[in-house]
Amino acid sequence: MHDLDQTPLKAAGPIEPEVVWDSERGNEAYRVHSTEAGSFLCGNTDLICEVKEAVTVTYHFDSWPKHLEEQSTEELHVAGPLLNIKVDAVEAVAAIHVPHFLCLEGDDSSHVYVAHFVEGEMRLEKPDRVEPHHAVLENPKFSSLGVILKKWFKQKINTVVLLYQRLQLETPTFHLYLLPNDSSIVKAVDKCEVNSKRIEKPPVTLKPLMIGSQVSLKASENVTVYPEELKFQYLDAEKLQQYVELSAEQMQDKFNFYLMKKGTTEIIWEAHLKKKELISEELDSPILHPAQGACGCTPSNASFSRTNPGHGAEGRWMEKTITDSLVSTLENLRENELKKFKLKLHEFPVKEGCDNIPRGTLEKADVVDLSLLLLNFYTGDYAAQVTADVLRTINCRDEAERLLRHCRKGVPAQRSQRK
């Protein structure tokens, strides 16, 4: 593998790729342009590419459940994120390193495979080699790729702990997640914790865990822990991940959290939080300060411009159009209609991979905050579609059609004169 310091990307560690909007999927994708031979490690996905010449690599997280639902997978176990990878010149790529969360520690890696999904069929390929955090394919073919394990018995998993502080609550409240070290799951949790601040503590546990391991959480005095015990498990990124909630009666100068194997005093992770590291309740709306990205890393020497529906001239204009249309539409609702809208929005069935906005958050949100919540939870066109669908359920069909009509035209909706 090429030394990252020798690449034209000039990044000693993970680089932040360009984030682009995939209008066909209604979600973001990542893109890296390399102008000459070298290699890069993507900080958002943990994907490593080695290239022999100039090439553009575009990739995004794909859905394991979607691809596996028609496959016979009784003896197969997901062992990392599924990545859909495309390149503009296949011959330019010398190797790709597909991330996995297995802790092999010198164990036999003969059961490790890379799954390819081509035209609805799964093909298993033996990697050219298996590294501690990647399975390597040389001169690869491209499709949706992910690491699969054919043996799961007593398999150790590289594990991370994510800690979030809930914002705008009267008492300090935290969510703690125990997860496989899978970048797609980490990103999904970050997206879900939109009303929280990620607390940057070393995430990797002191020891790997096995699926099914029971752990317990101990905290400082006057901190309520629920549940006190947790079973470590793998849930794909499209499902809600389990967490422990910790709540204190009041702010303390220091919080101590310890994760231990159940029934023992063996610490597998710990964090010590000082008061100055935490957000006070007087801060601005958390909607304007969402949780940090999945990798929590933005190298200062990465030479990429970040573009998504809210960045770049076209992106800013598109998001402004949808935001303005949402605000104008919601402002046009009567007080009782807005109340009904929030109630229905909380329970409205959204597409797989998306979550409902918590009821408490909705109750406190004004029209502007509500519009931003919709965009944060559902993004772009889907935010407008969810809004229109909910409006129809409360018999505000004219507002729904006006919103969709203006979004299709790319013109912000104007407030109508309702009687």
Secondary structure, 3 states (H helix, E strand, C coil): CCCHHHCCCCCCCCECCEEEEECCCCEEEEEEEECCCEEEEECCCCCEEEECCCEEEEEEECCHHHHHCCCCCCCCEECCCCEEEEECCHHHEEEEEEECCECCCCCCCCCEEEEEEECCEEEEECCCEECCCEEEEECCCCCEEEEEECCCCCCEECEEEEEEEECCCCCCEEEEEEEECCHHHHHHHHHHCCCEEECCCCCECCCCEECCCEEEEEECCCEEEECCEEECCCCCCCCCCCCEEEEECCCCCEEEEEEEECCCCCEEEEEEEEHHHCCCCCCCCHHHCCCCCCCCCCCCCCCCCCCCCCCCHHHHHHHHHHHHHHHHHHHCCCHHHHHHHHHHHHHCCCCCCCCCCCHHHHHHCCHHHHHHHHHHHHCHHHHHHHHHHHHHHCCCHHHHHHHHHHHHHCCCCCCCCCC
